[in-house]
């Protein structure tokens, strides 16, 4: 496990670090307050940082709220589809769904998926093949 000091040192190595949020959909009100504070703190401490979320309820929404208090333009939200939680969007944040990338980006998306999750390489290799092997196109 990396310590808080190590985490901050890693972020300081880059002019524009990217922080990816992974959390829970169901959090207590006390934890939501902590997530808002953490988002705000990190956005203040790392002014070049970009913060990515999956647009889920709970910790994602609370963390995003904290980042937005400092600079919503530094919040990058990757949604599963274009209209996902549209009413909960943060004004000024950047929202994108994988299908927004277009078919020309599919090879790069597939390569990055394999790099991020090598255990899924065999599944990704089935992409585009007819039959039971896998989807014929990316569906997001």
Residue pairs with C-beta under 8 A, 6 or more apart in sequence:
2 10
8 45
10 17
11 17
11 19
11 46
11 49
12 46
14 48
15 48
16 48
16 49
16 50
17 46
17 48
17 49
17 50
18 49
18 50
18 51
18 52
18 76
19 42
19 46
19 49
19 50
19 51
19 52
20 52
21 51
21 52
21 53
21 54
21 59
21 60
21 63
21 64
23 35
23 56
23 58
23 59
23 60
23 63
24 58
24 59
25 56
25 57
25 58
25 59
25 60
26 58
27 35
27 58
27 59
27 62
31 59
31 62
32 58
32 59
32 62
33 62
35 59
35 62
35 63
35 66
36 62
36 63
36 65
36 66
36 69
37 66
38 63
38 66
39 51
39 62
39 63
39 64
39 65
39 66
39 67
39 68
39 69
40 66
40 67
40 69
40 70
41 66
42 49
42 51
42 66
42 67
43 49
43 51
43 66
43 67
43 69
43 70
43 71
43 74
44 70
49 74
50 74
50 75
50 76
51 63
51 64
51 67
51 74
51 75
51 76
52 76
52 77
52 78
53 60
53 63
53 64
53 75
53 76
53 77
53 78
54 60
54 77
54 78
54 79
54 80
55 61
55 64
55 77
55 78
55 79
55 80
55 84
55 85
55 88
55 95
56 85
57 85
57 88
61 88
64 75
64 77
64 90
64 93
65 90
67 74
67 75
68 75
68 90
68 92
68 93
72 90
72 91
72 92
72 93
73 92
73 93
73 94
75 90
75 92
75 93
75 94
76 93
76 94
76 96
77 89
77 90
77 93
77 94
77 95
77 96
78 96
78 97
78 98
79 85
79 95
79 96
79 97
80 97
80 98
80 140
81 97
81 99
81 140
82 97
82 99
82 100
84 97
89 95
97 140
98 109
98 138
98 140
99 138
99 140
101 109
103 137
103 138
106 137
106 138
109 138
110 124
110 127
113 120
113 124
114 120
114 121
114 124
123 134
124 134
126 133
126 134
127 134
127 135
127 138
128 134
128 135
128 136
128 137
129 136
130 136
